[in-house]
Amino acid sequence: MSDQPGYDVLAQTYAELIEGAFQSPLEQSAVDAFAVHVRAAGLGTGVVDVGCGIGHVAAYLKTARFAVTAVDPSRGMRDQARQTHPDLDAVDDDASLRTVDLGRAAGVIARYSLIHLAPEAVRETLHDWASRLRPGSVILLAGQSSDEPGVREFDHAVSRAWRWHPDTIVDALAAAGFVEVWRMVSRPAEGFHRFPEFQVCAVRE
């Protein structure tokens, strides 16, 4: 898969193709429900958007009066985010969140970003987040899914990526110290949605 160009190269293309924050009503419903849970947790309004891309969802949450830290390792994506949303705090970081104080966060959202970590790295990342988040903190994970148990690599256009069966990602969350609140699974559709997709909300125990 050496012909995969990476997000820096394709950032402008993403910005041109993706006009809004969400590609389906279900995606928006999941983020809105996540926001309700974060407010109900009573831990403040700090939210970290992991792999924020061009910043549309981070900006959506900021408009909803959350204090959003948008994180992305791609300079091209961060530049697009700042260009489109000048008031957005876009930070050079990855899923390790080494520059972020998770102890001050009420929620973490990772939509289609952890898919680029190898399965064991995802499990390690979730354990690390759980060790740094306060009890009651809310996380929302989304990614391409599979109807078959386990995790399987797929042909992503930009970088190596893996699809998770919903039960498998929930098991990884539970092993890290999170409790599932709800999940949504959508079927393949036109455009970017070649596979089933999961949205899973969980709370730090």
N, C-alpha and C positions, 0 to 999 in steps of 0.2 A: 504494500500500500504506500510505496514511496512517492506516488504521484499526488498525494494529498497536499494541498498548498498551505494549509494553516489559516487561522482567522485573520492575521494581519493582512494577508494578500486579498482576502475576500470581504473585508470589513465594508468597503464602499458598496459592493454588490448587495450585501445584507441590508444596508441602509436603504438602498433603492427598492429592494424587493419587499421588505417588511415595513409597512406603513404604520401599523397600529401596534398597541401593546399585546394584543391577543389574536390568535389565529382561529379561535372558535369560542362560542359562548361558554362552553365547559371550562376552558382555560380561565376565563375571567371569573366564573363562578368559584373556581378553586381558590384563586387569589383573594377574592372578596371574603370567602369563608375563612381563609387563613388570617386575614386582617381582623375579622370578628374575634377569633380565638386569641390573637395577640392582645387585643384591647381587654378582653375578659380576664386575661392572666394577671393583669394589674402590675406588670413589671416595667412599665414605661412604654415608649413608642419607638425604641431603637430597633431597627430591622437591618439585617445584612443580606444583600442580594449577591449571591455567589455565582460568578460567571454572568455578569449583568449584560454582556454583549453591547448592543447599541443603546441600552439604557431605557427602553420604553417602559418596562415593568417597574423599574426603580422609580422613574418619574411618575408613574401612575400612583404608586404607594406614597410618594412624597406629596402629591396633590391631595391625597387622603390624610395628610397631616402626620405621617410617620417620619421619624428622623432616620433617613436611609443612608447607609454606607454601601455604595455600589463597587463591587470588586470584580476585576477581570485581569488576566495575565496578558491579554493581547493589547498592545499599544494602539493598533489600528482600531479596535473596537472601542477602547476608551476615548480615543480622539473623536470617533463618530458620536459617542454618547455625549461628550462635552459640547460638540458642535450643535447637536440637536436640542440638548437640554443644558444650557450654560450654568444653571444653578445646581447641577448634580455633582455630588462628591464622588468622583470615579477614582478608585485607588488601584495601584499596581500590586496585585496580589493574586493568589490562586486559592484552591480549596483548603489549603493549610491554614489560611487566615492568620498568618504569622504577624501581620500588622494590625490586627483587629482585636480589641478587648471584648471577647465574647461574654465576659462577666457583666457587661453593661447592656447586652443585647436582650431584647424580649422575644425576638424571632429571627430565624434564618430561612431564607428561601433559595432553593437551588433548582432552577428549572432548566433541564436539558444541558447541564454542565457537568454533573458527576458522571454522566455517561462516558466521558473521555478518560476516566480513571479506570485502571484495571480493577477487577472485582475485589481483590484483597486490599488494594489501596482505598477503595470506597469504605470497606469495613473499618480500616484503621482511621480514616477521616471521621467517620461517625463516632467512633470511640473517643477521638480527640475532642470533637465538638461537645460531646456529652460531659466530658471531664471539665470543660470550661464554662458551660452554660449553667445558669441557675435553674433549680427545679421549677417546673411550670413553663419554661421557655418553649416556644412552639417552632416547629420546623415544617416546611413544605418541600417535598421532593417531587420532581416530575421528570419523566424520561420515556424513551421508547421502550415498549414492553414486548413480551412474548407469551404465547398461549401454552408453551411447554415449560415445565419447572426448570429453575436454575438461571444461569446467565449465559448469553451467547454473543460473540462478537458479530458486528454487522458492517456493511459497506457504507460508512459515512463518507460524505464528499470532502470533508475538511480534515478530519483527524481520526485516529483509531477510536472506536466507540463500542459500547456493549449495551445489549438490551437485557432488562431484568424482568422476570416473572414477578407480578405484584406480591405474591407470598414470599418470594425470596428477598426482595428489598425490605419488606416488613420484618422478616426474620433478622435481617442485618440490623435494622433499627432497634429491635427488641434486645439483641445481644449487646448493643452499645449502651442501652439504658433509656430507650425511648418507648413510649406507649402509643400505639396507633389510636388515632381518634376517628379517622375516616379515610376512605380511599375512593377514587373514581377511576374507571377504566373506559377508554373510548376505543372505537374500532377504526381501522384504517379508512382514510378519506383522501380526497384529491389534494394536490399541492404537496406540502411538506410531510403529510401524515401517511407514510407508506406502511407503517406498522401500528399495532395497538399501542396506546400510550397510557401510562399510569400517572395519577396525581395522588400522593399520599401525605396526609397531615398527621403529625405525631407530636407528643409532648414529652419533655424531659422529666423523668421521674424525680 
